[in-house]
């Protein structure tokens, strides 16, 4: 890939969109319940039963709690899993990136929206599909690998401050998860406020991260913001499809984009001279990341790639300044 030298900009873009900062309209308003949001999600994605949590990580710990998983049980997760994933698993199980043959649970991460598999799973292993940063096209099925659950992060997809969804295959699992969520009411308002403050205070962010995996419910103002943002999903889908079409002639997309599952980032293999554009002080602040380019965790295809964000913070004009006439 050849990159055009573009004008330096002070603004940088991470793997996922920045949360909406306009909260005033959500402080007061009519009461919104988790069931209201779940009903809208069920309309958007009728092939799954959604359960709303305060975050995807709180949903993950609730799943492990529901399944009576203990520290003696192995939960497999991919190499390079984030600290928050490892911490959430460790609340109940023992996380491992190697003990797949002994795993009672396997967390399969569809990195940045690209479906991954693990052909070495035992039939008795319960699969949790981690699709936290996948934009699902309305009407499509969130399950890609026959998992029992799918995790989805609303901040990573629709730019809310809060919210994670556990998609279940059946009503029984969903009802049990809702029961666990309702038992986790103690810290919901404090956690929601810490989440906002964490954008400006490192200490607030540390406190939020330290407790969030044990959280579950959300206060009214958080639920109102989520409900308002759900209406943006069809528009986000159309915008992202247009952006991806423009990129087709500019970058070598390593593997095809599933029409029903739109990515948050495109993994790009860049020349050494272009690496400087990916870094904490650069336009794309996430830097280089590791990805298994086989899209199958049973095969070793890990390489360093440059994640090119394609979420709602990225405009066509920005990509044109990056790629020049290559971007259509």
JONORWO-V733154 format. One line per field, one symbol per residue. ss: DSSP state (H for helix, E for strand, C for the rest). psi: psi as a letter, one per 40 degrees, with the letter a starting at -180 (. if undefined). burial: b if it has 16 or more other C-alpha atoms within 10 Angstrom, else e. A space follows every 50 residues. Layout:
ss=???
psi=???
burial=???
This chain:
ss=CCCCCCCCCCCCECCCCCCCCCCHHHHCCCCCCHHHHHHHHHHHCCCCEE EEECCHHHHHHHHHHHCCCCCCCEEEECCCCCHHHHHHHHCCCEEECCCH HHEEEEEEECHHHCCCECCCCCCCCEEEEECCCCEECCCCCCCCCCCCEE EEEHHHHHCCCCCEEEEECCHHHHHHHHHHHHCCCCCHHHHHHHHHHCCC CHHHHHHHHHHHHHCCCCCHHHHHHHHHHHCCHHHHHHHHHHHHHHHCCC CCCCCCCCCCEECCEEEECCCHHHHHHECCCCCECCCEEEEECCCECCCC CEEEEEEEECCCCCCHHHHHHHHHHHCC
psi=hhhhhihhidhihadiiiihegedeediaihhidddddddddddgeeihi hhididddddddddddefhieeihhiiiieiidddddddeddahiiedfd eehdihhhhgheehhiiheeiidehhhhhgfdfhhhhheihehdffidih ihhddedefidihihhhididddddddddddeefededdddddddddeee hdddddddddedeeadiiidddddddddddeeddddddddddddddeded ighdiihhdehhidihhhhiideedeehideadheeaiihiheefheeih fhihihhhifaeehidddddddeaedh.
burial=eebeeeeeeeeebbbbbbbeeeeeebeeeeebebeebbeebbebbbbbbb bbbbbbbbbbbbbbbeeebbeebbbbbbeeeeeebbbbbbbbbbbbeeeb ebbbbbbbbbbbbbbbbbeebeeebbbbbbbbbbbbbbeebbbebebebb bbbbbbbbbbbbbbbbbbbeeebbeebbebbeebeebbbebbebbbebee eeebbeebbeebbbbbbbbbbbbbbbbeebeebeebbebbeebbebbeeb beeeeeeeebbbbbbbbbbbeeeeeebbbeebbbbbbbeebbbbbbbbee eeebbbbbbbbbebebeebbebbbebbb
